[in-house]
C-alpha cells in the first residue's frame, strides 16, 4: 500500500455523478472507496474504471442512513487504506410522487428520502471527520439547483436538497479550520436520473432546457465531477459555498 496516495470516499458511487467523480479523482492520483447500497455490479464497474486510472479501490456496500453501518465503513477505510483525504457525499434518493399530489405523499416516503439525503450526509461526515482532520481534508456534498430555487422535482427531494445546502454551511462553520466543506448544485443532468424523472419527454425537455441555457448545454455527470475535484484539490479558501453547475440557466432566467 502506498501511504503517499490520497484517499477519497464517494458515497453513491455506482453510477452517475458518483461514478464520474470516482474516476476523475482516480485520474488525479486518489485511491477511491466506492460506496454503494444495492447496485453491486455497477459499483464493480466503477471500481474497474478507477483502477484503470491507477487507483487502488475499496468496494463497500453501506446504507448511509444506517449509522452503525456508516461507522463500520469508516473503520474499514482506516484499516484498509490508512487515511482519508476527501469525502464526497453523493448518495441520494427520491420519490416518484408528483409534487402537486400532496395527499399521495406518505410520511414514510418523506422520511425515507430525508434519511438518505440529509441524515446520511451528516452521519458519513461525522464518522469521517476524525480521519479528515488528520489529513486536513475536504468534504463536497451533492445538493441540487432545486435546493436553491423551486423546480419540478418531488417535494421531499427538493426540501432535502435545501437541507443539504444549509447543512453544508453549518458543517463548514463547525469543522474548520482543519476540514473544508462545500457543495455542488447541478441543474438538469443528462443521463439515467433525468430519464427516470422525465420519462418519454426526456429528449424534448432537455433540448428545450439547453436552448434556454446561455452555454447551450445541459450538464453531464463529468461536468459535475470536474467541479468536485477542483473543490477538493484546489480553491483552498473556498469554504461553505454552494457551486451551481447549470451553464448559467438559473442565473439568467
Backbone as CSV, one residue per row, in Angstrom:
resi,resn,N_x,N_y,N_z,CA_x,CA_y,CA_z,C_x,C_y,C_z
1,UNK,0.839,-1.189,0.000,0.000,0.000,0.000,0.877,1.243,0.000
2,UNK,0.597,2.176,-0.910,1.318,3.433,-1.000,0.661,4.453,-0.095
3,UNK,1.264,4.714,1.069,0.680,5.632,2.032,0.718,7.079,1.556
4,UNK,1.471,7.359,0.498,1.548,8.728,-0.004,0.370,9.082,-0.911
5,UNK,-0.359,8.095,-1.395,-1.516,8.380,-2.236,-2.684,8.858,-1.391
6,UNK,-3.341,9.896,-1.847,-4.517,10.394,-1.162,-5.685,9.418,-1.364
7,UNK,-6.636,9.475,-0.435,-7.778,8.561,-0.452,-9.069,9.375,-0.421
8,UNK,-10.008,9.000,-1.265,-11.323,9.644,-1.303,-12.413,8.599,-1.157
9,UNK,-13.430,8.934,-0.378,-14.627,8.114,-0.237,-15.761,8.808,-0.979
10,UNK,-16.390,8.096,-1.902,-17.518,8.637,-2.651,-18.731,7.775,-2.349
11,UNK,-19.749,8.355,-1.723,-20.972,7.598,-1.476,-21.849,7.659,-2.728
12,UNK,-22.633,6.616,-2.912,-23.465,6.551,-4.112,-22.630,6.568,-5.378
13,UNK,-21.559,5.772,-5.387,-20.568,5.851,-6.467,-20.804,4.859,-7.594
14,UNK,-21.908,4.127,-7.567,-22.106,3.083,-8.575,-22.385,3.656,-9.956
15,UNK,-23.074,4.773,-10.007,-23.480,5.330,-11.303,-23.438,6.845,-11.249
16,UNK,-23.686,7.474,-12.396,-23.919,8.913,-12.468,-22.789,9.767,-11.944
17,UNK,-23.145,10.792,-11.179,-22.155,11.722,-10.629,-21.145,10.987,-9.767
18,UNK,-21.602,10.028,-8.975,-20.686,9.289,-8.113,-19.636,8.541,-8.898
19,UNK,-20.062,7.852,-9.951,-19.099,7.132,-10.787,-18.127,8.104,-11.452
20,UNK,-18.648,9.157,-12.059,-17.791,10.119,-12.753,-16.779,10.740,-11.787
21,UNK,-17.198,10.996,-10.555,-16.302,11.586,-9.567,-15.230,10.603,-9.129
22,UNK,-15.608,9.357,-8.920,-14.621,8.341,-8.545,-13.540,8.212,-9.615
23,UNK,-13.951,8.191,-10.869,-12.990,8.057,-11.976,-12.119,9.310,-12.080
24,UNK,-12.720,10.479,-11.930,-11.955,11.721,-12.027,-10.949,11.850,-10.891
25,UNK,-11.335,11.459,-9.692,-10.398,11.508,-8.564,-9.280,10.479,-8.747
26,UNK,-9.622,9.315,-9.269,-8.588,8.320,-9.554,-7.573,8.869,-10.544
27,UNK,-8.064,9.559,-11.571,-7.168,10.151,-12.566,-6.295,11.241,-11.968
28,UNK,-6.757,11.823,-10.869,-5.999,12.889,-10.200,-5.066,12.353,-9.123
29,UNK,-4.957,11.034,-9.001,-3.998,10.451,-8.077,-4.562,9.944,-6.768
30,UNK,-5.881,9.853,-6.656,-6.514,9.343,-5.435,-6.776,7.854,-5.548
31,UNK,-6.617,7.133,-4.441,-7.263,5.844,-4.279,-8.704,6.124,-3.875
32,UNK,-9.631,5.256,-4.254,-11.038,5.583,-4.023,-11.789,4.458,-3.332
33,UNK,-12.671,4.865,-2.419,-13.618,3.949,-1.789,-14.935,4.123,-2.519
34,UNK,-15.403,3.054,-3.132,-16.626,3.075,-3.931,-17.763,2.559,-3.059
35,UNK,-18.551,3.479,-2.539,-19.692,3.087,-1.721,-20.921,2.897,-2.598
36,UNK,-21.708,1.897,-2.266,-22.978,1.666,-2.944,-23.905,1.003,-1.940
37,UNK,-25.185,0.939,-2.304,-26.135,0.244,-1.437,-26.565,-1.086,-2.030
38,UNK,-27.124,-1.053,-3.261,-27.634,-2.285,-3.859,-26.966,-2.635,-5.185
39,UNK,-26.478,-1.660,-5.909,-26.025,-1.879,-7.289,-24.586,-2.395,-7.326
40,UNK,-24.391,-3.642,-6.877,-23.035,-4.173,-6.763,-22.333,-4.260,-8.109
41,UNK,-23.025,-4.749,-9.140,-22.367,-4.894,-10.437,-21.944,-3.539,-10.981
42,UNK,-22.803,-2.541,-10.876,-22.452,-1.193,-11.336,-21.296,-0.625,-10.520
43,UNK,-21.294,-0.892,-9.215,-20.200,-0.413,-8.371,-18.878,-1.068,-8.764
44,UNK,-18.936,-2.355,-9.110,-17.715,-3.035,-9.560,-17.205,-2.424,-10.870
45,UNK,-18.120,-2.010,-11.720,-17.708,-1.355,-12.953,-17.040,-0.013,-12.659
46,UNK,-17.585,0.718,-11.695,-16.942,1.970,-11.275,-15.536,1.701,-10.763
47,UNK,-15.391,0.696,-9.907,-14.080,0.367,-9.361,-13.102,-0.004,-10.464
48,UNK,-13.575,-0.755,-11.449,-12.711,-1.140,-12.564,-12.245,0.079,-13.352
49,UNK,-13.144,1.015,-13.585,-12.776,2.239,-14.298,-11.752,3.041,-13.504
50,UNK,-11.925,3.098,-12.187,-10.967,3.821,-11.346,-9.607,3.131,-11.340
51,UNK,-9.630,1.813,-11.307,-8.364,1.066,-11.332,-7.596,1.308,-12.623
52,UNK,-8.307,1.469,-13.720,-7.645,1.752,-14.999,-6.963,3.110,-14.995
53,UNK,-7.395,3.982,-14.081,-6.744,5.287,-13.925,-5.611,5.245,-12.901
54,UNK,-5.327,4.045,-12.377,-4.205,3.884,-11.454,-4.558,3.820,-9.995
55,UNK,-5.853,3.810,-9.668,-6.263,3.845,-8.274,-6.346,2.456,-7.663
56,UNK,-6.019,2.385,-6.399,-6.426,1.247,-5.597,-7.845,1.516,-5.136
57,UNK,-8.708,0.510,-5.137,-10.107,0.726,-4.795,-10.547,-0.187,-3.657
58,UNK,-11.487,0.331,-2.893,-12.154,-0.445,-1.851,-13.646,-0.351,-2.132
59,UNK,-14.277,-1.488,-2.353,-15.703,-1.555,-2.646,-16.434,-1.810,-1.338
60,UNK,-17.446,-0.960,-1.042,-18.108,-1.123,0.249,-19.602,-0.851,0.117
61,UNK,-20.400,-1.868,0.464,-21.854,-1.730,0.479,-22.290,-1.190,1.828
62,UNK,-22.991,-0.062,1.804,-23.403,0.566,3.062,-24.587,1.476,2.806
63,UNK,-25.619,1.346,3.611,-26.754,2.261,3.593,-26.384,3.461,4.464
64,UNK,-26.237,4.634,3.850,-25.740,5.795,4.600,-26.732,6.271,5.646
65,UNK,-27.984,5.821,5.588,-28.950,6.204,6.620,-28.823,5.355,7.876
66,UNK,-27.962,4.336,7.848,-27.741,3.435,8.985,-26.409,3.799,9.639
67,UNK,-26.468,4.441,10.787,-25.247,4.960,11.411,-24.268,3.858,11.787
68,UNK,-24.776,2.713,12.220,-23.894,1.605,12.581,-23.095,1.154,11.367
69,UNK,-23.764,1.011,10.224,-23.071,0.610,9.005,-22.071,1.672,8.563
70,UNK,-22.449,2.929,8.703,-21.552,4.021,8.314,-20.271,3.978,9.133
71,UNK,-20.390,3.794,10.425,-19.193,3.771,11.277,-18.306,2.562,10.963
72,UNK,-18.925,1.435,10.625,-18.143,0.267,10.209,-17.413,0.549,8.900
73,UNK,-18.067,1.256,7.982,-17.422,1.582,6.714,-16.192,2.450,6.934
74,UNK,-16.308,3.459,7.776,-15.154,4.337,8.007,-14.042,3.617,8.754
75,UNK,-14.404,2.680,9.637,-13.380,1.881,10.299,-12.639,1.024,9.268
76,UNK,-13.359,0.498,8.294,-12.722,-0.291,7.234,-11.814,0.569,6.367
77,UNK,-12.245,1.796,6.079,-11.397,2.704,5.304,-10.072,2.923,6.018
78,UNK,-10.137,3.181,7.312,-8.903,3.412,8.076,-8.039,2.157,8.108
79,UNK,-8.671,1.006,8.307,-7.913,-0.236,8.394,-7.289,-0.613,7.059
80,UNK,-8.044,-0.481,5.980,-7.580,-0.951,4.676,-6.681,0.060,3.963
81,UNK,-6.982,1.345,4.099,-6.269,2.360,3.322,-5.462,3.333,4.180
82,UNK,-5.733,3.342,5.476,-4.868,4.076,6.394,-5.108,5.560,6.525
83,UNK,-5.964,6.137,5.694,-6.170,7.582,5.737,-7.423,7.936,4.945
84,UNK,-7.845,9.192,5.064,-8.922,9.712,4.236,-8.665,11.197,4.014
85,UNK,-8.646,11.594,2.755,-8.352,12.974,2.393,-9.547,13.712,1.819
86,UNK,-10.536,12.994,1.351,-11.698,13.635,0.746,-12.926,12.755,0.899
87,UNK,-14.051,13.410,1.131,-15.338,12.736,1.212,-16.295,13.437,0.259
88,UNK,-16.940,12.654,-0.598,-17.975,13.179,-1.483,-19.289,12.523,-1.081
89,UNK,-20.160,13.312,-0.457,-21.472,12.818,-0.040,-22.430,12.925,-1.220
90,UNK,-22.496,11.856,-1.990,-23.287,11.879,-3.218,-24.508,10.962,-3.168
91,UNK,-24.559,10.037,-2.223,-25.691,9.108,-2.160,-26.997,9.880,-2.018
92,UNK,-27.976,9.500,-2.804,-29.251,10.193,-2.730,-30.372,9.345,-3.297
93,UNK,-31.593,9.722,-2.940,-32.763,9.029,-3.445,-33.891,10.028,-3.613
94,UNK,-34.955,9.592,-4.239,-36.111,10.452,-4.439,-37.366,9.605,-4.393
95,UNK,-38.468,10.203,-4.745,-39.745,9.505,-4.816,-40.384,9.808,-6.162
96,UNK,-41.307,8.986,-6.565,-41.997,9.189,-7.835,-43.306,9.962,-7.664
97,UNK,-43.627,10.383,-6.441,-44.874,11.110,-6.201,-44.779,12.500,-6.818
98,UNK,-45.742,12.859,-7.633,-45.736,14.163,-8.293,-45.816,15.282,-7.262
99,UNK,-45.105,16.384,-7.488,-45.086,17.454,-6.486,-46.445,18.095,-6.234
100,UNK,-47.353,18.012,-7.188,-48.680,18.599,-6.998,-49.616,17.695,-6.202
101,UNK,-49.264,16.423,-6.070,-50.153,15.444,-5.442,-49.805,15.308,-3.961
102,UNK,-50.193,16.294,-3.200,-49.807,16.335,-1.788,-50.345,15.149,-1.002
103,UNK,-51.560,14.733,-1.279,-52.177,13.665,-0.500,-51.534,12.305,-0.748
104,UNK,-50.874,12.147,-1.895,-50.260,10.849,-2.209,-48.945,10.631,-1.474
105,UNK,-48.400,11.691,-0.907,-47.091,11.587,-0.267,-47.253,11.163,1.186
106,UNK,-46.742,9.983,1.523,-46.854,9.468,2.886,-45.700,9.949,3.750
107,UNK,-45.906,9.885,5.054,-44.847,10.243,5.993,-43.659,9.302,5.840
108,UNK,-43.946,8.036,5.565,-42.861,7.058,5.410,-41.990,7.399,4.208
109,UNK,-42.626,7.831,3.110,-41.871,8.192,1.913,-41.036,9.443,2.150
110,UNK,-41.624,10.424,2.808,-40.896,11.645,3.165,-39.677,11.311,4.014
111,UNK,-39.884,10.502,5.048,-38.797,10.169,5.973,-37.699,9.368,5.281
112,UNK,-38.075,8.491,4.350,-37.077,7.697,3.633,-36.132,8.592,2.836
113,UNK,-36.686,9.571,2.144,-35.851,10.473,1.352,-34.931,11.289,2.252
114,UNK,-35.463,11.820,3.345,-34.637,12.624,4.246,-33.586,11.775,4.961
115,UNK,-33.918,10.514,5.245,-32.956,9.651,5.935,-31.688,9.471,5.112
116,UNK,-31.837,9.302,3.800,-30.682,9.125,2.927,-30.037,10.460,2.596
117,UNK,-30.844,11.412,2.137,-30.303,12.639,1.553,-29.759,13.625,2.569
118,UNK,-30.291,13.595,3.788,-29.866,14.581,4.790,-29.152,13.902,5.958
119,UNK,-29.852,12.984,6.636,-29.201,12.312,7.753,-27.974,11.552,7.289
120,UNK,-28.038,10.966,6.095,-26.881,10.253,5.568,-25.673,11.145,5.398
121,UNK,-25.888,12.360,4.885,-24.778,13.315,4.733,-24.162,13.614,6.089
122,UNK,-25.003,13.857,7.090,-24.485,14.147,8.426,-23.734,12.954,9.006
123,UNK,-24.311,11.771,8.904,-23.698,10.606,9.548,-22.359,10.249,8.920
124,UNK,-22.271,10.287,7.599,-20.988,9.966,6.966,-19.957,11.043,7.272
125,UNK,-20.371,12.300,7.260,-19.436,13.383,7.591,-18.933,13.247,9.023
126,UNK,-19.829,12.940,9.937,-19.439,12.772,11.343,-18.441,11.632,11.508
127,UNK,-18.722,10.504,10.876,-17.834,9.350,11.017,-16.484,9.586,10.335
128,UNK,-16.480,10.391,9.269,-15.239,10.648,8.529,-14.399,11.753,9.141
129,UNK,-14.999,12.582,9.988,-14.316,13.778,10.486,-12.962,13.496,11.163
130,UNK,-12.839,12.475,12.011,-11.525,12.245,12.639,-10.416,11.996,11.627
131,UNK,-10.679,11.205,10.590,-9.660,10.952,9.576,-9.394,12.195,8.740
132,UNK,-10.438,12.942,8.417,-10.258,14.150,7.611,-9.500,15.231,8.374
133,UNK,-9.690,15.297,9.671,-8.931,16.273,10.466,-7.436,15.969,10.399
134,UNK,-7.092,14.686,10.443,-5.678,14.308,10.391,-5.030,14.724,9.077
135,UNK,-5.789,14.653,7.995,-5.225,14.931,6.671,-5.434,16.372,6.214
136,UNK,-6.234,17.137,6.988,-6.611,18.454,6.506,-7.468,18.346,5.262
137,UNK,-8.440,17.456,5.313,-9.190,17.064,4.122,-10.363,17.953,3.795
138,UNK,-11.181,17.474,2.876,-12.261,18.267,2.309,-13.495,17.404,2.107
139,UNK,-14.661,18.012,2.282,-15.947,17.370,2.022,-16.657,18.149,0.931
140,UNK,-17.231,17.417,-0.026,-18.115,18.030,-1.018,-19.426,17.261,-1.014
141,UNK,-20.515,17.980,-0.814,-21.842,17.385,-0.809,-22.535,17.641,-2.143
142,UNK,-23.337,16.685,-2.575,-24.142,16.869,-3.774,-25.504,17.409,-3.372
143,UNK,-25.721,18.686,-3.639,-27.035,19.299,-3.442,-27.761,19.272,-4.785
144,UNK,-28.509,20.302,-5.086,-29.231,20.388,-6.360,-29.718,21.813,-6.536
145,UNK,-29.917,22.207,-7.769,-30.479,23.526,-8.022,-31.851,23.670,-7.386
146,UNK,-32.602,22.558,-7.238,-33.930,22.667,-6.624,-33.849,22.825,-5.117
147,UNK,-32.649,22.734,-4.548,-32.455,23.104,-3.156,-32.257,24.593,-2.969
148,UNK,-32.138,25.325,-4.087,-31.921,26.771,-4.046,-33.086,27.564,-4.624
149,UNK,-33.854,26.943,-5.507,-34.994,27.612,-6.127,-36.025,26.556,-6.498
150,UNK,-37.294,26.925,-6.590,-38.321,25.927,-6.901,-38.085,25.278,-8.258
151,UNK,-38.461,24.013,-8.342,-38.328,23.278,-9.591,-39.298,22.120,-9.604
152,UNK,-39.425,21.446,-10.730,-40.427,20.382,-10.888,-39.968,19.044,-10.332
153,UNK,-39.447,19.051,-9.136,-38.988,17.821,-8.504,-39.920,17.454,-7.365
154,UNK,-40.004,16.170,-6.985,-40.830,15.772,-5.846,-40.487,16.581,-4.596
155,UNK,-41.487,16.882,-3.806,-41.303,17.785,-2.676,-40.238,17.326,-1.678
156,UNK,-40.230,16.059,-1.247,-39.217,15.682,-0.256,-37.804,15.759,-0.820
157,UNK,-37.643,15.483,-2.124,-36.320,15.593,-2.728,-35.843,17.037,-2.702
158,UNK,-36.680,17.962,-3.171,-36.292,19.372,-3.208,-36.031,19.895,-1.799
159,UNK,-36.901,19.556,-0.860,-36.720,20.030,0.515,-35.454,19.435,1.134
160,UNK,-35.164,18.180,0.827,-33.961,17.549,1.382,-32.701,18.206,0.833
161,UNK,-32.721,18.626,-0.430,-31.544,19.271,-1.000,-31.377,20.679,-0.440
162,UNK,-32.476,21.353,-0.096,-32.367,22.627,0.608,-31.726,22.419,1.979
163,UNK,-32.072,21.323,2.628,-31.453,20.993,3.910,-29.962,20.720,3.750
164,UNK,-29.572,20.046,2.656,-28.149,19.799,2.393,-27.404,21.113,2.216
165,UNK,-28.017,22.081,1.554,-27.399,23.399,1.391,-27.089,24.008,2.752
166,UNK,-28.068,24.006,3.651,-27.858,24.588,4.971,-26.872,23.776,5.792
167,UNK,-26.978,22.447,5.711,-26.071,21.578,6.455,-24.633,21.777,6.001
168,UNK,-24.432,22.001,4.710,-23.087,22.266,4.196,-22.474,23.484,4.880
169,UNK,-23.245,24.540,5.008,-22.744,25.762,5.637,-22.474,25.542,7.122
170,UNK,-23.348,24.793,7.782,-23.142,24.514,9.208,-21.902,23.646,9.434
171,UNK,-21.699,22.647,8.578,-20.504,21.815,8.713,-19.243,22.618,8.423
172,UNK,-19.307,23.517,7.439,-18.148,24.363,7.147,-17.787,25.212,8.360
173,UNK,-18.791,25.703,9.049,-18.554,26.518,10.247,-17.950,25.698,11.381
174,UNK,-18.443,24.483,11.544,-18.088,23.711,12.737,-16.938,22.727,12.543
175,UNK,-16.545,22.433,11.317,-15.428,21.514,11.085,-14.132,22.237,10.750
176,UNK,-14.210,23.542,10.518,-12.984,24.295,10.294,-12.199,24.454,11.580
177,UNK,-10.894,24.762,11.497,-10.168,25.077,10.269,-9.561,23.864,9.547
178,UNK,-9.664,22.682,10.146,-8.990,21.532,9.526,-9.688,21.035,8.259
179,UNK,-11.014,21.103,8.228,-11.790,20.498,7.145,-12.600,21.574,6.432
180,UNK,-12.484,21.628,5.104,-13.337,22.497,4.299,-14.564,21.706,3.844
181,UNK,-15.706,22.386,3.775,-16.950,21.738,3.350,-17.657,22.634,2.331
182,UNK,-17.917,22.094,1.150,-18.632,22.801,0.100,-19.672,21.873,-0.511
183,UNK,-20.467,22.405,-1.403,-21.462,21.587,-2.099,-21.551,22.016,-3.550
184,UNK,-21.979,21.102,-4.384,-22.315,21.416,-5.768,-23.825,21.317,-5.924
185,UNK,-24.371,22.186,-6.767,-25.808,22.191,-7.028,-26.018,22.084,-8.525
186,UNK,-26.039,20.872,-9.058,-26.225,20.705,-10.505,-27.633,21.090,-10.942
187,UNK,-27.725,21.567,-12.179,-29.018,21.729,-12.817,-29.446,20.414,-13.448
188,UNK,-30.208,20.482,-14.517,-30.664,19.264,-15.189,-29.461,18.520,-15.754
189,UNK,-29.357,17.241,-15.409,-28.200,16.434,-15.785,-28.594,15.409,-16.836
190,UNK,-27.823,15.342,-17.880,-28.035,14.304,-18.880,-27.755,12.932,-18.252
191,UNK,-28.607,11.955,-18.562,-28.336,10.610,-18.066,-29.548,9.949,-17.443
192,UNK,-29.298,8.831,-16.771,-30.362,7.948,-16.306,-31.289,8.590,-15.288
193,UNK,-30.733,9.435,-14.389,-31.573,10.045,-13.340,-32.693,10.865,-13.977
194,UNK,-32.330,11.757,-14.902,-33.335,12.597,-15.536,-34.233,11.783,-16.464
195,UNK,-33.706,10.722,-17.049,-34.557,9.858,-17.869,-35.672,9.240,-17.035
196,UNK,-35.342,8.845,-15.813,-36.370,8.289,-14.934,-37.393,9.355,-14.548
197,UNK,-36.922,10.587,-14.349,-37.817,11.670,-13.943,-38.710,12.128,-15.104
198,UNK,-38.122,12.293,-16.289,-38.835,12.898,-17.418,-39.497,11.878,-18.338
199,UNK,-39.065,10.619,-18.212,-39.638,9.515,-18.993,-39.620,9.831,-20.501
200,UNK,-40.754,9.716,-21.162,-40.787,9.871,-22.622,-40.485,11.294,-23.082
201,UNK,-40.530,12.245,-22.160,-40.284,13.644,-22.518,-38.812,14.037,-22.374
202,UNK,-37.972,13.065,-22.059,-36.567,13.368,-21.744,-35.870,14.152,-22.863
203,UNK,-35.860,13.631,-24.058,-35.123,14.278,-25.152,-35.665,15.670,-25.451
204,UNK,-36.974,15.790,-25.530,-37.588,17.079,-25.861,-37.304,18.128,-24.787
205,UNK,-37.470,17.751,-23.519,-37.314,18.728,-22.443,-35.853,19.116,-22.231
206,UNK,-34.930,18.157,-22.377,-33.519,18.520,-22.253,-33.071,19.424,-23.394
207,UNK,-33.568,19.162,-24.584,-33.230,20.029,-25.710,-33.763,21.438,-25.482
208,UNK,-34.965,21.544,-24.930,-35.540,22.856,-24.638,-34.726,23.573,-23.561
209,UNK,-34.327,22.823,-22.524,-33.515,23.438,-21.456,-32.186,23.933,-22.002
210,UNK,-31.537,23.128,-22.836,-30.259,23.542,-23.424,-30.422,24.806,-24.263
211,UNK,-31.519,24.892,-24.990,-31.774,26.049,-25.854,-31.856,27.336,-25.050
212,UNK,-32.380,27.249,-23.830,-32.558,28.434,-22.995,-31.420,28.625,-21.996
213,UNK,-30.377,27.853,-22.132,-29.195,27.978,-21.273,-28.127,28.784,-22.013
214,UNK,-27.509,29.775,-21.369,-26.507,30.594,-22.062,-25.413,29.794,-22.756
215,UNK,-24.966,28.689,-22.153,-23.919,27.878,-22.765,-24.474,26.811,-23.703
216,UNK,-25.813,26.792,-23.891,-26.465,25.859,-24.815,-26.081,24.406,-24.543
217,UNK,-26.051,24.059,-23.267,-25.553,22.730,-22.901,-26.156,22.340,-21.563
218,UNK,-26.760,21.165,-21.490,-27.188,20.622,-20.203,-26.025,19.864,-19.570
219,UNK,-26.005,19.867,-18.286,-24.878,19.342,-17.523,-24.739,17.833,-17.698
220,UNK,-23.499,17.345,-17.691,-23.219,15.913,-17.642,-22.630,15.571,-16.281
221,UNK,-22.626,14.297,-15.956,-22.008,13.850,-14.706,-20.532,14.224,-14.668
222,UNK,-19.880,14.184,-15.814,-18.454,14.526,-15.885,-18.229,16.008,-15.606
223,UNK,-19.177,16.861,-16.032,-19.082,18.288,-15.713,-19.099,18.501,-14.201
224,UNK,-19.991,17.813,-13.527,-20.107,17.947,-12.078,-18.864,17.401,-11.396
225,UNK,-18.377,16.257,-11.862,-17.177,15.656,-11.278,-15.979,16.589,-11.381
226,UNK,-15.857,17.291,-12.490,-14.747,18.223,-12.665,-14.752,19.296,-11.580
227,UNK,-15.928,19.825,-11.278,-16.027,20.852,-10.238,-15.723,20.260,-8.865
228,UNK,-16.239,19.063,-8.599,-15.979,18.423,-7.303,-14.480,18.218,-7.089
229,UNK,-13.793,17.716,-8.101,-12.349,17.505,-7.969,-11.633,18.822,-7.718
230,UNK,-12.029,19.869,-8.415,-11.396,21.173,-8.195,-11.622,21.681,-6.784
231,UNK,-12.826,21.493,-6.251,-13.103,21.927,-4.881,-12.256,21.156,-3.868
232,UNK,-11.966,19.908,-4.177,-11.163,19.086,-3.267,-9.682,19.427,-3.366
233,UNK,-9.183,19.603,-4.568,-7.729,19.669,-4.768,-7.178,21.086,-4.838
234,UNK,-8.035,22.073,-5.020,-7.558,23.467,-5.082,-8.564,24.352,-4.360
235,UNK,-8.642,25.627,-4.721,-9.619,26.532,-4.077,-9.528,26.468,-2.556
236,UNK,-8.319,26.624,-2.051,-8.060,26.341,-0.641,-8.785,27.271,0.331
237,UNK,-9.254,28.429,-0.130,-10.007,29.322,0.749,-11.500,29.341,0.415
238,UNK,-11.930,28.408,-0.409,-13.354,28.277,-0.696,-13.959,27.314,0.319
239,UNK,-14.900,27.813,1.109,-15.452,27.016,2.209,-16.879,27.474,2.472
240,UNK,-17.770,26.512,2.639,-19.160,26.831,2.908,-19.915,27.339,1.700
241,UNK,-19.416,27.055,0.503,-20.025,27.566,-0.715,-20.858,26.500,-1.430
242,UNK,-21.868,26.958,-2.151,-22.715,26.098,-2.969,-22.472,26.506,-4.422
243,UNK,-21.846,25.631,-5.191,-21.471,25.956,-6.565,-22.540,25.419,-7.512
244,UNK,-23.234,26.329,-8.181,-24.257,25.946,-9.141,-23.585,25.557,-10.452
245,UNK,-23.994,24.416,-10.988,-23.433,23.915,-12.246,-24.602,23.679,-13.200
246,UNK,-24.891,24.670,-14.020,-26.025,24.528,-14.927,-25.875,25.363,-16.195
247,UNK,-24.655,25.754,-16.510,-24.425,26.506,-17.728,-24.987,27.909,-17.715
248,UNK,-25.373,28.400,-16.524,-25.897,29.750,-16.403,-27.398,29.862,-16.454
249,UNK,-28.101,28.719,-16.498,-29.565,28.773,-16.620,-30.215,29.486,-15.436
250,UNK,-29.876,29.058,-14.209,-30.532,29.640,-13.036,-30.202,31.110,-12.858
251,UNK,-29.016,31.505,-13.292,-28.595,32.897,-13.102,-29.234,33.855,-14.097
252,UNK,-29.814,33.325,-15.160,-30.260,34.198,-16.251,-31.730,34.012,-16.609
253,UNK,-32.458,33.191,-15.873,-33.882,33.003,-16.183,-34.731,33.335,-14.972
